[in-house]
């Protein structure tokens, strides 16, 4: 266990950031699952709506520093490709 005041603060800050990042990543995963569920059910309208929400959520996660911009771009590209393949 840390004895120095600054080390104790770093532990608390790290726990706070970890919890925040975990919540954001969980929400992104949920949105991605919704897109794939809509694709599985062959509902193109729902898939496009879910895709829009997923892209928005991913962009927010990227702006907060949870994901790297290239990671987000890759994930969005794959989702769009899957939705466009339905047509």
N, CA, C and O atoms as a printed pandas DataFrame, in Angstrom:
     atom_number atom_name residue_name chain_id  residue_number  x_coord  y_coord  z_coord
0              1         N          UNK        A               1    0.840   -1.187    0.000
1              2        CA          UNK        A               1    0.000    0.000    0.000
2              3         C          UNK        A               1    0.879    1.242    0.000
3              4         O          UNK        A               1    1.945    1.260    0.615
4              5         N          UNK        A               2    0.431    2.262   -0.684
5              6        CA          UNK        A               2    1.202    3.493   -0.791
6              7         C          UNK        A               2    1.206    4.257    0.527
7              8         O          UNK        A               2    0.205    4.290    1.243
8              9         N          UNK        A               3    2.352    4.874    0.839
9             10        CA          UNK        A               3    2.474    5.692    2.053
10            11         C          UNK        A               3    2.524    7.176    1.725
11            12         O          UNK        A               3    2.149    8.013    2.547
12            13         N          UNK        A               4    2.982    7.498    0.534
13            14        CA          UNK        A               4    3.150    8.894    0.144
14            15         C          UNK        A               4    1.812    9.450   -0.328
15            16         O          UNK        A               4    1.043    8.773   -1.012
16            17         N          UNK        A               5    1.553   10.693    0.052
17            18        CA          UNK        A               5    0.268   11.318   -0.245
18            19         C          UNK        A               5   -0.018   11.357   -1.740
19            20         O          UNK        A               5   -1.137   11.065   -2.164
20            21         N          UNK        A               6    0.974   11.713   -2.539
21            22        CA          UNK        A               6    0.760   11.805   -3.988
22            23         C          UNK        A               6    0.480   10.426   -4.601
23            24         O          UNK        A               6   -0.304   10.310   -5.543
24            25         N          UNK        A               7    1.119    9.392   -4.065
25            26        CA          UNK        A               7    0.883    8.032   -4.556
26            27         C          UNK        A               7   -0.537    7.582   -4.228
27            28         O          UNK        A               7   -1.196    6.916   -5.026
28            29         N          UNK        A               8   -0.996    7.965   -3.026
29            30        CA          UNK        A               8   -2.377    7.630   -2.641
30            31         C          UNK        A               8   -3.372    8.320   -3.575
31            32         O          UNK        A               8   -4.374    7.728   -3.978
32            33         N          UNK        A               9   -3.082    9.578   -3.912
33            34        CA          UNK        A               9   -3.961   10.312   -4.824
34            35         C          UNK        A               9   -3.961    9.656   -6.204
35            36         O          UNK        A               9   -5.016    9.530   -6.824
36            37         N          UNK        A              10   -2.805    9.240   -6.687
37            38        CA          UNK        A              10   -2.724    8.597   -8.000
38            39         C          UNK        A              10   -3.587    7.336   -8.030
39            40         O          UNK        A              10   -4.246    7.050   -9.030
40            41         N          UNK        A              11   -3.576    6.595   -6.940
41            42        CA          UNK        A              11   -4.396    5.375   -6.866
42            43         C          UNK        A              11   -5.875    5.735   -6.989
43            44         O          UNK        A              11   -6.612    5.083   -7.728
44            45         N          UNK        A              12   -6.313    6.768   -6.270
45            46        CA          UNK        A              12   -7.710    7.181   -6.324
46            47         C          UNK        A              12   -8.094    7.678   -7.716
47            48         O          UNK        A              12   -9.160    7.341   -8.232
48            49         N          UNK        A              13   -7.213    8.487   -8.321
49            50        CA          UNK        A              13   -7.494    9.027   -9.654
50            51         C          UNK        A              13   -7.565    7.898  -10.677
51            52         O          UNK        A              13   -8.424    7.893  -11.559
52            53         N          UNK        A              14   -6.653    6.948  -10.547
53            54        CA          UNK        A              14   -6.644    5.811  -11.477
54            55         C          UNK        A              14   -7.927    4.996  -11.356
55            56         O          UNK        A              14   -8.488    4.566  -12.364
56            57         N          UNK        A              15   -8.390    4.783  -10.128
57            58        CA          UNK        A              15   -9.638    4.040   -9.923
58            59         C          UNK        A              15  -10.816    4.777  -10.552
59            60         O          UNK        A              15  -11.688    4.159  -11.163
60            61         N          UNK        A              16  -10.840    6.098  -10.400
61            62        CA          UNK        A              16  -11.921    6.902  -10.965
62            63         C          UNK        A              16  -11.917    6.810  -12.481
63            64         O          UNK        A              16  -12.956    6.578  -13.100
64            65         N          UNK        A              17  -10.740    6.992  -13.078
65            66        CA          UNK        A              17  -10.628    6.940  -14.537
66            67         C          UNK        A              17  -10.952    5.554  -15.080
67            68         O          UNK        A              17  -11.591    5.422  -16.124
68            69         N          UNK        A              18  -10.509    4.524  -14.368
69            70        CA          UNK        A              18  -10.775    3.153  -14.802
70            71         C          UNK        A              18  -12.271    2.880  -14.831
71            72         O          UNK        A              18  -12.782    2.272  -15.771
72            73         N          UNK        A              19  -12.967    3.332  -13.797
73            74        CA          UNK        A              19  -14.421    3.131  -13.740
74            75         C          UNK        A              19  -15.113    3.868  -14.880
75            76         O          UNK        A              19  -16.025    3.329  -15.507
76            77         N          UNK        A              20  -14.683    5.102  -15.152
77            78        CA          UNK        A              20  -15.266    5.901  -16.226
78            79         C          UNK        A              20  -15.028    5.229  -17.583
79            80         O          UNK        A              20  -15.949    5.090  -18.387
80            81         N          UNK        A              21  -13.786    4.815  -17.824
81            82        CA          UNK        A              21  -13.448    4.175  -19.091
82            83         C          UNK        A              21  -14.213    2.870  -19.277
83            84         O          UNK        A              21  -14.653    2.550  -20.381
84            85         N          UNK        A              22  -14.365    2.122  -18.192
85            86        CA          UNK        A              22  -15.079    0.850  -18.256
86            87         C          UNK        A              22  -16.539    1.070  -18.636
87            88         O          UNK        A              22  -17.098    0.321  -19.437
88            89         N          UNK        A              23  -17.153    2.102  -18.058
89            90        CA          UNK        A              23  -18.558    2.405  -18.367
90            91         C          UNK        A              23  -18.706    2.825  -19.829
91            92         O          UNK        A              23  -19.649    2.409  -20.503
92            93         N          UNK        A              24  -17.791    3.635  -20.313
93            94        CA          UNK        A              24  -17.865    4.107  -21.701
94            95         C          UNK        A              24  -17.653    2.953  -22.666
95            96         O          UNK        A              24  -18.380    2.832  -23.651
96            97         N          UNK        A              25  -16.659    2.095  -22.397
97            98        CA          UNK        A              25  -16.403    0.944  -23.269
98            99         C          UNK        A              25  -17.590   -0.011  -23.280
99           100         O          UNK        A              25  -17.927   -0.580  -24.318
100          101         N          UNK        A              26  -18.218   -0.182  -22.126
101          102        CA          UNK        A              26  -19.384   -1.049  -22.032
102          103         C          UNK        A              26  -20.527   -0.521  -22.890
103          104         O          UNK        A              26  -21.219   -1.287  -23.560
104          105         N          UNK        A              27  -20.717    0.795  -22.862
105          106        CA          UNK        A              27  -21.787    1.387  -23.663
106          107         C          UNK        A              27  -21.502    1.218  -25.155
107          108         O          UNK        A              27  -22.416    0.948  -25.934
108          109         N          UNK        A              28  -20.250    1.375  -25.550
109          110        CA          UNK        A              28  -19.886    1.194  -26.962
110          111         C          UNK        A              28  -20.174   -0.239  -27.392
111          112         O          UNK        A              28  -20.739   -0.472  -28.461
112          113         N          UNK        A              29  -19.786   -1.195  -26.558
113          114        CA          UNK        A              29  -20.022   -2.604  -26.888
114          115         C          UNK        A              29  -21.512   -2.898  -27.023
115          116         O          UNK        A              29  -21.925   -3.645  -27.910
116          117         N          UNK        A              30  -22.315   -2.310  -26.143
117          118        CA          UNK        A              30  -23.766   -2.500  -26.192
118          119         C          UNK        A              30  -24.327   -1.969  -27.508
119          120         O          UNK        A              30  -25.155   -2.623  -28.143
120          121         N          UNK        A              31  -23.876   -0.782  -27.918
121          122        CA          UNK        A              31  -24.353   -0.185  -29.167
122          123         C          UNK        A              31  -23.967   -1.034  -30.371
123          124         O          UNK        A              31  -24.759   -1.205  -31.298
124          125         N          UNK        A              32  -22.754   -1.562  -30.353
125          126        CA          UNK        A              32  -22.297   -2.414  -31.461
126          127         C          UNK        A              32  -23.141   -3.685  -31.520
127          128         O          UNK        A              32  -23.511   -4.140  -32.602
128          129         N          UNK        A              33  -23.445   -4.254  -30.354
129          130        CA          UNK        A              33  -24.278   -5.455  -30.315
130          131         C          UNK        A              33  -25.665   -5.183  -30.888
131          132         O          UNK        A              33  -26.243   -6.035  -31.563
132          133         N          UNK        A              34  -26.201   -3.978  -30.614
133          134        CA          UNK        A              34  -27.517   -3.623  -31.137
134          135         C          UNK        A              34  -27.492   -3.560  -32.663
135          136         O          UNK        A              34  -28.450   -3.969  -33.319
136          137         N          UNK        A              35  -26.400   -3.049  -33.226
137          138        CA          UNK        A              35  -26.285   -2.986  -34.692
138          139         C          UNK        A              35  -26.283   -4.398  -35.260
139          140         O          UNK        A              35  -27.020   -4.693  -36.201
140          141         N          UNK        A              36  -25.458   -5.267  -34.692
141          142        CA          UNK        A              36  -25.383   -6.636  -35.210
142          143         C          UNK        A              36  -26.693   -7.402  -34.990
143          144         O          UNK        A              36  -27.057   -8.247  -35.807
144          145         N          UNK        A              37  -27.393   -7.116  -33.904
145          146        CA          UNK        A              37  -28.692   -7.760  -33.671
146          147         C          UNK        A              37  -29.694   -7.330  -34.739
147          148         O          UNK        A              37  -30.479   -8.147  -35.219
148          149         N          UNK        A              38  -29.668   -6.046  -35.114
149          150        CA          UNK        A              38  -30.567   -5.558  -36.161
150          151         C          UNK        A              38  -30.209   -6.179  -37.510
151          152         O          UNK        A              38  -31.093   -6.481  -38.313
152          153         N          UNK        A              39  -28.922   -6.368  -37.756
153          154        CA          UNK        A              39  -28.482   -7.000  -39.007
154          155         C          UNK        A              39  -28.960   -8.450  -39.044
155          156         O          UNK        A              39  -29.430   -8.930  -40.076
156          157         N          UNK        A              40  -28.836   -9.143  -37.911
157          158        CA          UNK        A              40  -29.273  -10.543  -37.830
158          159         C          UNK        A              40  -30.770  -10.677  -38.082
159          160         O          UNK        A              40  -31.218  -11.645  -38.697
160          161         N          UNK        A              41  -31.543   -9.699  -37.605
161          162        CA          UNK        A              41  -32.993   -9.766  -37.781
162          163         C          UNK        A              41  -33.443   -9.237  -39.148
163          164         O          UNK        A              41  -34.639   -9.189  -39.436
164          165         N          UNK        A              42  -32.475   -8.841  -39.988
165          166        CA          UNK        A              42  -32.727   -8.382  -41.355
166          167         C          UNK        A              42  -33.597   -7.119  -41.397
167          168         O          UNK        A              42  -34.342   -6.905  -42.354
168          169         N          UNK        A              43  -33.499   -6.294  -40.364
169          170        CA          UNK        A              43  -34.264   -5.051  -40.291
170          171         C          UNK        A              43  -33.335   -3.889  -40.646
171          172         O          UNK        A              43  -32.583   -3.398  -39.805
172          173         N          UNK        A              44  -33.402   -3.463  -41.905
173          174        CA          UNK        A              44  -32.458   -2.464  -42.397
174          175         C          UNK        A              44  -32.662   -1.095  -41.738
175          176         O          UNK        A              44  -31.689   -0.401  -41.445
176          177         N          UNK        A              45  -33.889   -0.711  -41.509
177          178        CA          UNK        A              45  -34.182    0.569  -40.866
178          179         C          UNK        A              45  -33.620    0.626  -39.449
179          180         O          UNK        A              45  -32.998    1.610  -39.047
180          181         N          UNK        A              46  -33.854   -0.445  -38.707
181          182        CA          UNK        A              46  -33.343   -0.502  -37.336
182          183         C          UNK        A              46  -31.820   -0.548  -37.323
183          184         O          UNK        A              46  -31.179    0.034  -36.448
184          185         N          UNK        A              47  -31.251   -1.243  -38.297
185          186        CA          UNK        A              47  -29.785   -1.343  -38.381
186          187         C          UNK        A              47  -29.165    0.026  -38.630
187          188         O          UNK        A              47  -28.156    0.375  -38.018
188          189         N          UNK        A              48  -29.771    0.803  -39.531
189          190        CA          UNK        A              48  -29.231    2.138  -39.819
190          191         C          UNK        A              48  -29.377    3.066  -38.614
191          192         O          UNK        A              48  -28.479    3.858  -38.328
192          193         N          UNK        A              49  -30.500    2.971  -37.912
193          194        CA          UNK        A              49  -30.703    3.794  -36.718
194          195         C          UNK        A              49  -29.713    3.405  -35.620
195          196         O          UNK        A              49  -29.136    4.267  -34.957
196          197         N          UNK        A              50  -29.524    2.094  -35.438
197          198        CA          UNK        A              50  -28.579    1.614  -34.431
198          199         C          UNK        A              50  -27.148    1.997  -34.809
199          200         O          UNK        A              50  -26.329    2.301  -33.942
200          201         N          UNK        A              51  -26.857    1.981  -36.110
201          202        CA          UNK        A              51  -25.525    2.370  -36.588
202          203         C          UNK        A              51  -25.251    3.831  -36.266
203          204         O          UNK        A              51  -24.158    4.182  -35.822
204          205         N          UNK        A              52  -26.241    4.675  -36.490
205          206        CA          UNK        A              52  -26.084    6.101  -36.209
206          207         C          UNK        A              52  -25.786    6.324  -34.721
207          208         O          UNK        A              52  -24.902    7.105  -34.370
208          209         N          UNK        A              53  -26.530    5.633  -33.856
209          210        CA          UNK        A              53  -26.302    5.750  -32.416
210          211         C          UNK        A              53  -24.918    5.218  -32.029
211          212         O          UNK        A              53  -24.226    5.808  -31.200
212          213         N          UNK        A              54  -24.530    4.107  -32.636
213          214        CA          UNK        A              54  -23.233    3.502  -32.324
214          215         C          UNK        A              54  -22.086    4.419  -32.729
215          216         O          UNK        A              54  -21.111    4.565  -31.991
216          217         N          UNK        A              55  -22.203    5.037  -33.901
217          218        CA          UNK        A              55  -21.156    5.947  -34.375
218          219         C          UNK        A              55  -21.040    7.135  -33.429
219          220         O          UNK        A              55  -19.934    7.559  -33.093
220          221         N          UNK        A              56  -22.162    7.663  -33.006
221          222        CA          UNK        A              56  -22.170    8.790  -32.078
222          223         C          UNK        A              56  -21.486    8.417  -30.763
223          224         O          UNK        A              56  -20.670    9.177  -30.241
224          225         N          UNK        A              57  -21.824    7.249  -30.236
225          226        CA          UNK        A              57  -21.243    6.792  -28.975
226          227         C          UNK        A              57  -19.738    6.579  -29.111
227          228         O          UNK        A              57  -18.971    6.945  -28.221
228          229         N          UNK        A              58  -19.320    5.985  -30.229
229          230        CA          UNK        A              58  -17.892    5.748  -30.444
230          231         C          UNK        A              58  -17.116    7.053  -30.577
231          232         O          UNK        A              58  -16.012    7.186  -30.047
232          233         N          UNK        A              59  -17.703    8.018  -31.290
233          234        CA          UNK        A              59  -17.033    9.311  -31.443
234          235         C          UNK        A              59  -16.872   10.009  -30.096
235          236         O          UNK        A              59  -15.846   10.638  -29.838
236          237         N          UNK        A              60  -17.876    9.900  -29.247
237          238        CA          UNK        A              60  -17.773   10.492  -27.907
238          239         C          UNK        A              60  -16.672    9.809  -27.104
239          240         O          UNK        A              60  -15.909   10.468  -26.397
240          241         N          UNK        A              61  -16.593    8.490  -27.214
241          242        CA          UNK        A              61  -15.555    7.749  -26.500
242          243         C          UNK        A              61  -14.173    8.155  -26.986
243          244         O          UNK        A              61  -13.233    8.256  -26.199
244          245         N          UNK        A              62  -14.057    8.386  -28.291
245          246        CA          UNK        A              62  -12.777    8.804  -28.855
246          247         C          UNK        A              62  -12.397   10.197  -28.372
247          248         O          UNK        A              62  -11.238   10.448  -28.042
248          249         N          UNK        A              63  -13.364   11.095  -28.331
249          250        CA          UNK        A              63  -13.074   12.459  -27.902
250          251         C          UNK        A              63  -12.689   12.515  -26.423
251          252         O          UNK        A              63  -12.001   13.441  -25.993
252          253         N          UNK        A              64  -13.131   11.532  -25.654
253          254        CA          UNK        A              64  -12.781   11.487  -24.235
254          255         C          UNK        A              64  -11.480   10.720  -23.991
255          256         O          UNK        A              64  -11.024   10.611  -22.853
256          257         N          UNK        A              65  -10.889   10.192  -25.060
257          258        CA          UNK        A              65   -9.603    9.522  -24.939
258          259         C          UNK        A              65   -9.685    8.063  -24.551
259          260         O          UNK        A              65   -8.678    7.468  -24.168
260          261         N          UNK        A              66  -10.860    7.477  -24.642
261          262        CA          UNK        A              66  -11.003    6.068  -24.278
262          263         C          UNK        A              66  -10.482    5.172  -25.404
263          264         O          UNK        A              66   -9.836    4.157  -25.143
264          265         N          UNK        A              67  -10.761    5.544  -26.646
265          266        CA          UNK        A              67  -10.286    4.802  -27.808
266          267         C          UNK        A              67   -9.390    5.697  -28.664
267          268         O          UNK        A              67   -9.558    6.917  -28.688
268          269         N          UNK        A              68   -8.446    5.083  -29.359
269          270        CA          UNK        A              68   -7.629    5.810  -30.338
270          271         C          UNK        A              68   -8.483    6.062  -31.570
271          272         O          UNK        A              68   -9.379    5.276  -31.879
272          273         N          UNK        A              69   -8.209    7.156  -32.274
273          274        CA          UNK        A              69   -9.051    7.529  -33.410
274          275         C          UNK        A              69   -9.037    6.488  -34.518
275          276         O          UNK        A              69  -10.050    6.278  -35.185
276          277         N          UNK        A              70   -7.894    5.833  -34.721
277          278        CA          UNK        A              70   -7.836    4.812  -35.767
278          279         C          UNK        A              70   -8.641    3.572  -35.387
279          280         O          UNK        A              70   -9.228    2.923  -36.252
280          281         N          UNK        A              71   -8.670    3.249  -34.120
281          282        CA          UNK        A              71   -9.475    2.122  -33.643
282          283         C          UNK        A              71  -10.951    2.390  -33.903
283          284         O          UNK        A              71  -11.685    1.526  -34.381
284          285         N          UNK        A              72  -11.363    3.603  -33.577
285          286        CA          UNK        A              72  -12.758    3.984  -33.797
286          287         C          UNK        A              72  -13.105    3.961  -35.270
287          288         O          UNK        A              72  -14.166    3.469  -35.656
288          289         N          UNK        A              73  -12.207    4.497  -36.103
289          290        CA          UNK        A              73  -12.446    4.513  -37.547
290          291         C          UNK        A              73  -12.598    3.089  -38.084
291          292         O          UNK        A              73  -13.470    2.818  -38.910
292          293         N          UNK        A              74  -11.747    2.191  -37.612
293          294        CA          UNK        A              74  -11.800    0.803  -38.072
294          295         C          UNK        A              74  -13.114    0.146  -37.670
295          296         O          UNK        A              74  -13.748   -0.530  -38.480
296          297         N          UNK        A              75  -13.518    0.343  -36.430
297          298        CA          UNK        A              75  -14.764   -0.265  -35.954
298          299         C          UNK        A              75  -15.977    0.289  -36.698
299          300         O          UNK        A              75  -16.881   -0.460  -37.068
300          301         N          UNK        A              76  -15.992    1.613  -36.914
301          302        CA          UNK        A              76  -17.100    2.236  -37.635
302          303         C          UNK        A              76  -17.152    1.724  -39.067
303          304         O          UNK        A              76  -18.226    1.435  -39.595
304          305         N          UNK        A              77  -15.986    1.615  -39.689
305          306        CA          UNK        A              77  -15.925    1.138  -41.065
306          307         C          UNK        A              77  -16.487   -0.272  -41.187
307          308         O          UNK        A              77  -17.225   -0.567  -42.128
308          309         N          UNK        A              78  -16.151   -1.127  -40.261
309          310        CA          UNK        A              78  -16.644   -2.506  -40.291
310          311         C          UNK        A              78  -18.149   -2.569  -40.075
311          312         O          UNK        A              78  -18.847   -3.362  -40.706
312          313         N          UNK        A              79  -18.638   -1.722  -39.173
313          314        CA          UNK        A              79  -20.080   -1.692  -38.944
314          315         C          UNK        A              79  -20.826   -1.205  -40.191
315          316         O          UNK        A              79  -21.831   -1.796  -40.589
316          317         N          UNK        A              80  -20.329   -0.127  -40.803
317          318        CA          UNK        A              80  -20.973    0.406  -42.001
318          319         C          UNK        A              80  -20.949   -0.612  -43.129
319          320         O          UNK        A              80  -21.918   -0.749  -43.877
320          321         N          UNK        A              81  -19.852   -1.314  -43.246
321          322        CA          UNK        A              81  -19.731   -2.345  -44.284
322          323         C          UNK        A              81  -20.767   -3.440  -44.083
323          324         O          UNK        A              81  -21.379   -3.913  -45.040
324          325         N          UNK        A              82  -20.959   -3.837  -42.831
325          326        CA          UNK        A              82  -21.935   -4.898  -42.512
326          327         C          UNK        A              82  -23.364   -4.428  -42.800
327          328         O          UNK        A              82  -24.179   -5.190  -43.320
328          329         N          UNK        A              83  -23.663   -3.170  -42.460
329          330        CA          UNK        A              83  -25.023   -2.638  -42.714
330          331         C          UNK        A              83  -25.256   -2.487  -44.204
331          332         O          UNK        A              83  -26.338   -2.805  -44.697
332          333         N          UNK        A              84  -24.249   -2.004  -44.932
333          334        CA          UNK        A              84  -24.401   -1.816  -46.379
334          335         C          UNK        A              84  -24.520   -3.152  -47.111
335          336         O          UNK        A              84  -25.117   -3.215  -48.185
336          337         N          UNK        A              85  -23.963   -4.211  -46.546
337          338        CA          UNK        A              85  -24.047   -5.526  -47.179
338          339         C          UNK        A              85  -25.468   -6.084  -47.130
339          340         O          UNK        A              85  -25.800   -7.006  -47.874
340          341         N          UNK        A              86  -26.304   -5.526  -46.257
341          342        CA          UNK        A              86  -27.693   -5.989  -46.174
342          343         C          UNK        A              86  -28.477   -5.641  -47.431
343          344         O          UNK        A              86  -29.356   -6.392  -47.854
344          345         N          UNK        A              87  -28.159   -4.512  -48.016
345          346        CA          UNK        A              87  -28.962   -3.978  -49.143
346          347         C          UNK        A              87  -28.831   -4.794  -50.406
347          348         O          UNK        A              87  -29.444   -4.463  -51.421
